[in-house]
Amino acid sequence: MTEEDIVRGFWFFNPEKEWPPKKVTKLDEYNGGDKLNLDITQQTNLSAYQQTKLVDKWCDTLPKLSKVKYLWFTSKVNQKTFDTVCKMPNLEGIWIKWSSIKTIERMVKIKSLKHFHLGSSSQIESITCLANMNSLITLELEHIKKINEFEPISKCLKLEGLAIEGSMWSTQEIKNLKPIEKLKNLKYLSLMNTKVLDASLKPLLKLEELKRFDSSLNLPSQEITSLKKIKTLEFGNVPAEYLDVKIQVRNKLKWIK
């Protein structure tokens, strides 16, 4: 991961680099490249029948798109569409704005997957499959409110970026951060709008490569102060008074374009 990836996140919007590319709705709008940005649901100009047919056409096509490495969904994703995506042969990254999916179990079929962002998905019932996703480098999960135990993530030993976050209006509960202490390669961690139920940041002190930490900071001040022991920490939203003067949190952001 580059320093920009660490500071801004792997999926940070960068239109100059076509990241993501222009939105596509119809099949003939896809140019055959390795990046695809789909906007195929919530089309106000289509009837319910037409909407269903459009999604069905894409579900028939997606498994055949062997050139696509990075896939964005900028509208709501249902279970059928997600399961179809899991049949795509060479995917390295999936970004989903929000979804109604209940299970991500079929993800294990995507052996090439390195980057996964799952936006607000309150119906997710299990993340056990993540224990078998050891190719992941970045993982971002938002508003999966039925889950507060994140032990499966401890098996993703290649992770360099991790986000477990609530939505704008809902706080994500996390039982504890023990699973994270095993992620020795972790360089950025975001816990925005979360509540850590045991109120402890001690597991983070074992992360010897952590450079960025963002949190809702609704923790005891002594826990936040303990972060000064992480000498690699350079970026994040932790108030400077809690940290050593050597650590200038966020200051480098203005130099990264």
C-alpha positions as CSV (number, residue, x, y, z in Angstrom):
1,M,0.0,0.0,0.0
2,T,1.1,3.5,-0.8
3,E,1.2,6.3,1.8
4,E,-1.8,7.8,0.1
5,D,-3.7,4.5,0.5
6,I,-2.9,4.5,4.2
7,V,-3.9,8.1,4.8
8,R,-7.0,8.3,2.6
9,G,-8.1,4.6,2.3
10,F,-7.7,2.3,-0.7
11,W,-11.0,3.3,-2.2
12,F,-10.6,7.1,-2.0
13,F,-12.3,8.9,-4.8
14,N,-9.9,10.0,-7.5
15,P,-11.6,11.0,-10.7
16,E,-8.3,12.0,-12.4
17,K,-7.3,8.4,-12.3
18,E,-10.8,7.1,-13.2
19,W,-11.1,5.7,-9.8
20,P,-13.9,4.9,-10.0
21,P,-14.7,5.1,-13.8
22,K,-17.9,6.6,-15.2
23,K,-21.1,4.9,-14.1
24,V,-22.5,2.3,-16.3
25,T,-26.2,1.2,-16.5
26,K,-26.7,-0.5,-19.9
27,L,-24.6,-3.4,-21.1
28,D,-23.4,-1.6,-24.2
29,E,-21.9,1.2,-22.0
30,Y,-19.2,-1.1,-20.7
31,N,-15.9,-0.4,-22.6
32,G,-14.2,-3.7,-21.8
33,G,-11.7,-2.4,-19.3
34,D,-10.5,-3.8,-16.0
35,K,-12.6,-1.3,-14.0
36,L,-16.4,-1.3,-13.9
37,N,-18.8,1.0,-12.0
38,L,-22.4,-0.3,-12.0
39,D,-25.5,1.8,-11.4
40,I,-28.2,-0.8,-12.1
41,T,-30.8,-0.5,-9.4
42,Q,-33.0,2.3,-8.1
43,Q,-33.5,3.6,-11.7
44,T,-36.5,6.0,-11.4
45,N,-37.1,6.0,-15.2
46,L,-37.7,2.2,-15.3
47,S,-40.8,0.2,-14.4
48,A,-40.4,-2.6,-11.8
49,Y,-40.4,-5.1,-14.6
50,Q,-37.8,-3.2,-16.6
51,Q,-35.6,-2.9,-13.5
52,T,-35.7,-6.6,-12.8
53,K,-34.8,-7.4,-16.5
54,L,-31.9,-5.0,-16.3
55,V,-30.4,-6.6,-13.2
56,D,-31.1,-10.1,-14.7
57,K,-29.1,-9.2,-17.9
58,W,-26.1,-8.0,-15.8
59,C,-26.3,-11.2,-13.6
60,D,-26.1,-13.2,-16.8
61,T,-23.1,-11.2,-18.0
62,L,-20.9,-10.5,-15.0
63,P,-19.5,-14.1,-14.6
64,K,-18.2,-13.8,-18.2
65,L,-16.3,-10.5,-17.7
66,S,-12.9,-12.0,-17.1
67,K,-11.1,-8.6,-17.7
68,V,-12.8,-6.9,-14.7
69,K,-10.5,-6.6,-11.7
70,Y,-12.2,-3.7,-9.8
71,L,-16.0,-3.4,-9.4
72,W,-18.1,-0.7,-7.9
73,F,-21.8,-0.7,-7.1
74,T,-23.1,2.9,-6.6
75,S,-26.7,1.8,-6.0
76,K,-28.3,-0.8,-3.8
77,V,-27.1,-4.5,-4.2
78,N,-29.4,-7.4,-3.6
79,Q,-28.5,-11.0,-2.7
80,K,-28.8,-12.3,-6.3
81,T,-26.5,-9.7,-7.6
82,F,-23.9,-10.2,-4.9
83,D,-23.9,-14.0,-5.4
84,T,-23.4,-13.5,-9.1
85,V,-20.4,-11.2,-8.5
86,C,-18.8,-14.0,-6.5
87,K,-18.7,-16.0,-9.8
88,M,-16.5,-13.4,-11.5
89,P,-13.1,-15.1,-12.3
90,N,-10.5,-12.3,-11.7
91,L,-11.9,-9.8,-9.3
92,E,-9.3,-8.1,-7.0
93,G,-11.6,-5.4,-5.5
94,I,-15.3,-4.9,-4.8
95,W,-16.9,-1.7,-3.5
96,I,-20.5,-1.7,-2.5
97,K,-22.3,1.5,-1.4
98,W,-25.1,-0.3,0.4
99,S,-27.0,-3.5,0.2
100,S,-29.9,-5.7,1.3
101,I,-27.8,-8.9,1.3
102,K,-28.0,-11.3,4.3
103,T,-25.0,-13.5,3.6
104,I,-21.5,-13.0,2.2
105,E,-20.6,-16.6,2.4
106,R,-20.0,-17.1,-1.3
107,M,-17.1,-14.6,-1.2
108,V,-14.8,-17.5,-0.5
109,K,-15.1,-18.4,-4.2
110,I,-13.2,-15.3,-5.2
111,K,-9.7,-16.5,-4.6
112,S,-8.1,-13.3,-6.2
113,L,-10.0,-10.8,-4.0
114,K,-7.7,-8.3,-2.2
115,H,-9.9,-5.4,-1.4
116,F,-13.5,-5.4,-0.1
117,H,-15.7,-2.5,0.9
118,L,-19.2,-3.3,2.1
119,G,-21.3,-0.2,2.7
120,S,-24.3,-0.1,5.0
121,S,-25.6,-3.6,5.2
122,S,-27.8,-4.0,8.3
123,Q,-29.1,-7.4,7.3
124,I,-25.8,-9.3,7.3
125,E,-26.2,-12.3,9.6
126,S,-22.6,-13.7,9.7
127,I,-19.0,-12.9,8.8
128,T,-17.6,-16.4,9.5
129,C,-16.5,-16.7,5.9
130,L,-13.9,-14.0,6.4
131,A,-11.8,-16.5,8.3
132,N,-11.1,-18.1,4.9
133,M,-10.4,-14.9,3.1
134,N,-6.7,-14.8,3.7
135,S,-5.9,-13.0,0.4
136,L,-7.5,-9.7,1.7
137,I,-5.3,-6.7,2.0
138,T,-8.1,-4.2,2.9
139,L,-11.4,-4.8,4.4
140,E,-14.1,-2.2,5.2
141,L,-17.4,-3.0,6.8
142,E,-20.1,-0.5,7.6
143,H,-23.3,-0.8,9.7
144,I,-23.5,-4.6,10.0
145,K,-25.5,-4.2,13.2
146,K,-26.4,-7.8,13.7
147,I,-22.7,-8.6,14.3
148,N,-20.6,-7.4,17.2
149,E,-18.1,-10.4,17.4
150,F,-15.3,-10.0,14.9
151,E,-13.1,-13.0,15.6
152,P,-13.1,-14.3,12.0
153,I,-11.1,-11.2,11.0
154,S,-8.2,-12.4,13.1
155,K,-7.4,-15.0,10.3
156,C,-6.9,-12.3,7.7
157,L,-3.2,-12.0,8.4
158,K,-2.4,-10.1,5.2
159,L,-4.7,-7.2,6.1
160,E,-3.0,-3.8,5.9
161,G,-6.2,-1.7,6.1
162,L,-9.3,-2.4,8.2
163,A,-12.5,-0.3,8.8
164,I,-15.3,-1.4,11.0
165,E,-17.7,1.5,11.2
166,G,-21.3,2.6,12.0
167,S,-23.5,4.5,9.6
168,M,-24.2,8.2,9.8
169,W,-27.2,7.6,12.1
170,S,-26.3,4.3,13.8
171,T,-23.4,3.2,16.0
172,Q,-21.7,-0.1,15.3
173,E,-21.1,-2.2,18.4
174,I,-17.8,-4.2,18.7
175,K,-17.5,-6.7,21.5
176,N,-13.7,-6.1,21.8
177,L,-10.6,-5.5,19.7
178,K,-8.8,-8.7,20.6
179,P,-9.1,-10.1,17.0
180,I,-7.3,-7.1,15.7
181,E,-4.2,-7.6,17.8
182,K,-3.2,-10.5,15.6
183,L,-3.1,-8.4,12.4
184,K,0.6,-7.6,12.6
185,N,0.7,-6.0,9.1
186,L,-2.1,-3.5,9.8
187,K,-1.2,0.0,8.7
188,Y,-4.6,1.8,9.0
189,L,-7.6,1.2,11.2
190,S,-10.9,3.1,11.2
191,L,-13.5,2.6,14.0
192,M,-15.6,5.6,13.2
193,N,-19.0,5.8,14.9
194,T,-18.4,2.6,16.9
195,K,-18.8,1.5,20.5
196,V,-16.2,-0.9,21.8
197,L,-18.1,-2.8,24.5
198,D,-15.1,-3.5,26.8
199,A,-13.8,0.1,26.2
200,S,-10.2,-1.1,25.8
201,L,-7.7,-0.1,23.1
202,K,-4.9,-2.4,24.6
203,P,-5.0,-4.8,21.6
204,L,-3.9,-2.0,19.3
205,L,-0.6,-1.6,21.2
206,K,0.6,-4.8,19.6
207,L,0.2,-3.3,16.1
208,E,3.8,-2.3,15.4
209,E,3.1,-1.0,11.8
210,L,0.0,1.1,12.5
211,K,0.3,4.5,10.9
212,R,-3.3,5.7,10.9
213,F,-6.1,5.4,13.5
214,D,-9.5,7.0,13.2
215,S,-12.0,6.5,16.0
216,S,-15.2,7.9,17.5
217,L,-13.1,8.5,20.6
218,N,-15.9,7.6,23.0
219,L,-13.4,5.8,25.2
220,P,-11.8,6.5,28.6
221,S,-9.1,9.1,28.2
222,Q,-6.5,6.7,29.7
223,E,-7.2,4.3,26.8
224,I,-6.7,7.1,24.2
225,T,-3.5,8.3,26.0
226,S,-2.1,4.7,25.8
227,L,-1.9,5.2,22.0
228,K,1.3,7.2,22.5
229,K,3.0,3.8,22.8
230,I,2.4,3.2,19.1
231,K,5.5,5.0,17.8
232,T,4.6,4.5,14.2
233,L,1.3,6.4,14.5
234,E,1.2,9.5,12.2
235,F,-2.3,10.0,11.0
236,G,-5.8,9.9,12.3
237,N,-8.2,12.0,14.4
238,V,-6.7,11.4,17.9
239,P,-6.3,14.8,19.6
240,A,-2.6,15.8,19.7
241,E,-2.7,16.3,23.5
242,Y,-3.1,12.6,24.0
243,L,0.0,11.7,22.0
244,D,3.7,12.3,22.1
245,V,4.8,15.6,20.5
246,K,6.7,13.6,17.9
247,I,3.5,12.4,16.5
248,Q,1.7,15.0,14.3
249,V,-1.6,13.4,13.5
250,R,-3.1,14.3,10.2
251,N,-0.4,17.0,9.4
252,K,0.8,15.2,6.3
253,L,-2.6,15.1,4.7
254,K,-2.1,18.5,3.1
255,W,1.0,17.1,1.2
256,I,-0.8,14.2,-0.4
257,K,-2.8,15.1,-3.5
